[in-house]
Amino acid sequence: MRRLFAAIAVLATASAPAVACINDSELPGHEREFRSSYQNGRPPASTSSAGWQAHAPTVLYAAGAALAVSAGFVTFRRFSAKG
């Protein structure tokens, strides 16, 4: 149980810098200026890689859930094997 709390503490400490990224904000004018200079008045070119990007979040969530369930199963089996 002590290892579990230590692992949670390490993860919480390691993820603390992510809070700075969440608070990132831009003004609407900056976004508009970037888009106008990037596209330069022409429509964006279609790419063949756009198809997989629609399914990527679902696949990543499913993979993360599978890893979490597997880790829970291994942890449960380890605790039940110890008695």
N, C-alpha and C positions, 0 to 999 in steps of 0.2 A: 504494500500500500504506500510505503514511503517512496518507492520508485515512481509510482503513478503521480504523486504530488510533485516530485522533483521534475518529472517530464512536463507536467502542466506548467510549472513555474518557468522552466527553460523556454517552452513555446510562447508563453506570455511575454517574457522578456525579449525574445527574438522578434516577435511581431509588433512590438511597441513602435518602432520607426515607421510602420505602415500607416499610422495615424496621421503623420505629416503629409502623406500622399493623398489621403482622403480629403483633407482640407484644402486641396488645390482648387483654385477657382480662377476663371478668366472673365474678363469683361466681354459682353456681346460684341462690342466694336472690334476687339482684337480677333475674335473668331471670324467675323465677316471680312476683315482685311486679309487674314490668312487665306481664306477660301478664294477670295477674288484674285489674289496674286498667284495662288497655286494653280487654279484652273485656267486663268488667263483667258476667260471668255469662251472656251471650247468645252463641249460636253465630255465627261470622263469616259475613257476608253473601257470597254467591257473586257474582263479578263476571264480566262477559263477556270481560275481558281476560286471564283466567287461561289460556285456551287457547294463546295465542302464547307464554306464558312457559315452557312446557315445551320448545319448540323453539328458543328464543332462544340457549342456549349452543351448540348444534350449528351454528346459522347463523353465529354469531360466530366459532367455531373455523374453519369452512370459509372464511369471508371472510378471516380472518387468514392461513390457509394459502395461499389464492390470492394474496394480496398478497406473501407471502414468496417464493413460487415466481416470481411476476412480477418481483420485485426481483432475484432471483438470475439470471433469464434476461436481464434488461437489463444487469446487471453483467457477466455472462459475455460477452454480445455486445459490450459496450464494450471489454473486455480483448482479445477476439479480433480486433476491428476495428483496434486499435492495432498489432497485429502482434506 
